[in-house]
């Protein structure tokens, strides 16, 4: 009796393992099939993907929407580009999962084409751009290259150590749009402090913000406090730092930072210089 029961259990075990192997094989086949299908949508010019709406040349060749305006003829057959929708390929594209365009940078995500734009806009593997505000610097690279770029190409930026520092903006009465920038190093990370002056509706406005030289996920582990203090007055702003991946433009547009006008600036200024107390904390 025990022998039969043991044989029955072994048979069930083998059967279960067989099902698992079959499932794994089917899963691998599905992944491979999806990848093979995605390759059919590769643009022959830039090797990105041709996504709906899909336009073909008269011979049926495809090219992506970014490359198409730059071409005068089909890059494959040299025939007229035409304006023919390939509805069959559009239908197939609805079921195919595509890799993120930053796959070569390390992004493992696979998604439907309708999900690609939103994901790629915030993808952590997207190249980082130079975080210096107002500069014409066009540098872009990986996160671990940002500080090396700043140290080499923007040597005038001062770096202070510690979680509590004073960011001193000199000569705040300078005319026109002006940016003051300083680096703060603490908790094993680097933060960029920015004070930007803009003229809006004929009035001067100041925008102060802190951004982390790091990813959005890393930024969520920190807080910062900006404080104007003097002459028995105090103005404070507390928030989570922005990642340099996000930049500061949208924060300034939405006033999601410390905002004050020139009249308030003069209340705290000392001999045309404005000191902002900056405190970085961890969550």
N, C-alpha and C positions, 0 to 999 in steps of 0.2 A: 504493500500500500504506500509506504513512504517513497519507494523507488518510483512508482507511477506519478505520485504528486510532484516529486522533484523533476521528472521528465516534463510534466505539464507546465511547471513554472518556467523551466528552461525554454520550452517552446514559445510561451507567451513573451518571454524576454527577447528571444530572437525575433519574434514577430514585431514587437515594439521598436526594436533597434532598426529592423528593416524599414518600418514606416518612417522613422526619423531620417534615415539615410535617404529615402525616397523624397521626403519633404525638403531636405537640404539640397538634394540634386535639382528638384523642381525650382526651388528658390534661386539657386545659382543660375539655372537656365533662364529664369525670368529676368534676373539682373543683367545677364549677358545679352538677352534679346533686346531689352530696353536700351542698353548701351549701343548695340548694333543699329537699332532703329534711329537713335539720336545722331549717329554718324552720317546718316543719309541726309540730315539737315545742315551739314557743315557748309558754310559759305566758301567757295573756291578762292576767294580773294583774301579774306581776313581770317578764315577758319573759325569764326564765331558761328552762331547758329541762325539759320533762316527761320524766323518765327512769323506766325500769322499777323497781318494778312500776307500771304505768300504769292508773289508775282513771278511768273516764269517767262522765259524768252519763247519764241515761236517753236523752238525745238524741244522745249521742256526743261531747260536748265534753270537752276535757281541761283539767286544772289541775295544777300541780306539787305535790309532796308537802309543800313548805313552806307554800304558800298554802292548801291544802285545809283544814287544821284551823281556819283563821281565817274560813272562809266558812260561811254557813248555807244557801246555794243556789248554783246554777251562775252564775258571773259572766257567762256569755254569753247563756243563755236564761232565767235566773231559775227554772229548774225544779229538782226535787230532785237532790241530788248523787248519790245512789245509791252502790252499792258494786260496780260491774261492772268486771271486768278487761277491758282491750282487748288481747287476746292478739296480734291481727294487728299492732298498732302496736308492741308489745313485740318482735315478730319483726323488724320493719323496723329498730327501734332498734339491734338487734345488728349491723347492717351499716353504719350511718351514722357518719361521723366528725363530732364536735362541736367547736366552738372552746372554748378555755379561758374561764372566766367573767371572767378579767381581760384579755380581748382588747382592750377599750377602753383599758386601761393600757399596751398595747403587746405583749402576749404573742402570738406567731405560731402557737402550737401548735394542731394539730387531732388529735383522738384519739377512740377508741371510748369509749362512756359508762362502761365498766367501768374505764377508766384515768383518768377525770376526777378522782375524789376524791383519789387519791394524788398526782397532778400538782398539783392546785390547792392542796393542803396545803403544798407546798414551792415553789410558783411564785414566782419572783423579782419578778414584777409584782404580787404581792399587796400590799395596803396595809400600810405599816409602822405599828405602834402605838407610843405613847410608851414608851421603854425604862426610864423611872424605876421602880425596884422599890418595891413597897409603896404607891405613890401611887394615888389614885383618879382620876387623869387618864385621860380617855377619848379623847384625841386620836388621830387616825389620818390618815395622808397619805402622800405619796411620799417616797422616800429623800432627795431633795434638799431636802425641807422639814423634815427632822428637826432639824437643828442650829438652824435659825431658831426652831423651836418651843421647843427647850430654852433658847435664849438669851432668849426672850421670856417663857416661862411658868415656867421653873425657874432663875431668876437666882441663886439661892443656891448653885448647884453651882460649885465652884472648878475652873478649868482650869489645868493646868501644862504647860509646853512641854518637849519633849525626850524621848528614848527611854529615859532612866534617871531615875526620880523616886522620891520617898518619899510613899506614901499614908498620911497620918496619921489614924487613927481615934481621936477623943477620947472620954474617959469611957466606956470599954468596959464598965464595971460598971452601966450603966443597966439598969433592970429591964425585962422584957418583950421583945417582938420589936422590933429596931432595925435600921435600914439606914444605912450610910455610903456616900456616893457622891462620886466625883471624876472629872473628865475629864482625859485625857492626849492631847496633840496632837503627832504626829510622823509623818514620812514622808508628809506631805500628807494624813493621815487623822486621825480623832478616835476615841478609845477611851474607853469608860465603865468605870471601876473600881468594883466593888461589893463591899462587905463586909456580909454579912447575918447577924444573930444570931437564932437560933430556940431555943425550948425544946422538947426532944424527950425524952420519958420522964423528965421532971423534971430534965434536965440541959441546960445552955446549950451550944449548938454554934455555931461560926462557919463561914461559907462565903464564901470569897473567889474572885472570878472577874473576868475581863476580857472585855468584848464590844466588837466593832467596830461603829461607826456605818456600816454598809455591808452588802453582800450576802454570802451564803455563799461565793460564788466569790472575792470580794475577801478574805474572812477567811482563806482557804487560803494566802494569800501571806505571812502573818504568824505569829509565835510570840510568846508572852509567858512571862515567868518571875516568879513571886512568891516573895519570900524574907523569912522572919522571921529576924533575926540579932541576937544580943546575949547577954551573960552566958555567952560561950563555947559558945553553942548555935546551931544553924542548922536551919531547916526550909524546904524548897524545893519548889515545884511548877512544872512546865513543861508547856505545852499550846498548841494552836491556839486563838485567841480565838473566841468564839461570835459569830455575826452577831446583830444585834438582831432580825432576822427570826425567829430561833429562840427568843430570850428565854433567861432563865437558870433558869426553874422546873424544867425537866426535868434540867438539869445538877445542880441542888441536890438534887433527889430521888434521883438516881443517884450522888451524891457525886463527880461528874465535875468537880471543882474542888479548891482547897485547903481542906481540912476540918480543924478542930481544936476541941477543947473549951475550956471556960473555964480549966481547970487549965493547959493548954499556953499559953493566951493570957497568963496571969499570969507565966509564965516569961520572956516576951519584953516584957511591958508595962513602961512607965516612967511612974510617977505616974498610973496609970489610963489612959494613952494608949498606943496600939499603932501602931508604924510598920512598914509593909510596903514593902519595896523592890520596885519594879515596873520590869521591863526589857522593852521591845518590840523584836523583831527581825524581819528579813525572811527569807523562804525563798528 
